[in-house]
């Protein structure tokens, strides 16, 4: 266990540019645009008596309890959006991290040093998988939460300068409820991500050059050929399994929240009207995914691919140069 913790620290320190600074700068950019929008609205409004969007001074006299509830629902959506944007950045970080996780060590021959240490190949691969499935998402989640708190502080100060008390809207929102609901999705995200984690680690261990092409082009080529055979009236896999869904699970499952269906996103588009955002992340709804075959078949395949990657790491250390 102590070795695994040290290996996880190694992954963090070697890749903190992606694990830490990528979500940090993403959130800083969002907050900077927020400040830019506030300053622009204030300057333009004062110089030309034009209100951009709405007047806070007029809003102060017309707010009622229902307006505060709608504002609270909107804040729930903003909290989700902070997480969603950092998750999008995290997807690209993890995708290329996993592709290079085992390949880069072979390319620069540092694998010879790491294999000289009393650490098994299984532990090494497991640490890289856990870094992608748990460590990086938790760091990103913490950063998005801090950024959302900073956003609330900015909005509170801005509205207070215009005599509007936004605290009832924050109270009508569910900041703590959303926090622990989103935190509880991390284990589900980890299980859902296993097919992509295993697939990318396998090609990172197997490919002697260009692991990206092997990992990405093979599923896309399979989907194209399957569609082409079907268009020609030849036998294809569509009668047995939706090959495009399999390819999607192999390539896109590392995206946090990728298990959310279209119905969930459509219902959250009405965030101003009710508590759809909170309800879609209710633990009973999120953990109902644990009862689906899609999750467990994908997790089993991903785990098998990860063990295959560990086996390959013990036998393949060369790359084409």
C-alpha angles and dihedrals in degrees: 000000000000090000091051091051090051091048090052090051089051091053091049096049094044093049104028089121088071101026097046114012099042093061091038093056091042091057092041088054092051091049091046090054089048091055090044091053093048093048092046092050092049096046096044091043094052096044099046104018087239117137115215108220098335141346115254090200092058091039090059092066097044105046119119135175093271091053090054091052091052090047089051091052089050090053089053088056091049090052089052092047092055087056094043095053093048089047090055090053090044091055092062092042092053095041094059093035091059093044090055098034095099101010096060092055090055093044095056093033091237086127087080090061095045092048089054089064121087092256123114124232089241092057091048094051091043091054091052092048092049091047089057097039101041117000100055095040092050092050090048091047092052092050093048090050093052090047091052091052088051089050091053090050091052093048092046093052093045095049092043089058087061094046095256118134106213094178093094088056090050089048090050089053122075105235095153093037091051091045096058093037091055091043090055090056091066096083091047090049089051093054092043091051095055097094092056093040092052094041095052094042090051093055091041087058097038107040118089090197139004100014089179092065093048095047098043106030097049095061092041091048091049091052092048094048091046090053091045093051090050092050089053092050092248124137113277140166098263091094091056106029137354098252093194089059090052090050090048091053091049095049108026108031093095087072106104111240092020089133092067110110129224090258091061093052092046092052091049089057085075093057093132092061106048145348097284093130093057095040093053089060096044107137093235089057096042096047092046083081087072088071094059126099091218091067098046098041089051092046092050092049091047092050091049091051091048091052088048088053090052090050091050092048089061092054109030121060102144129090133185112261 
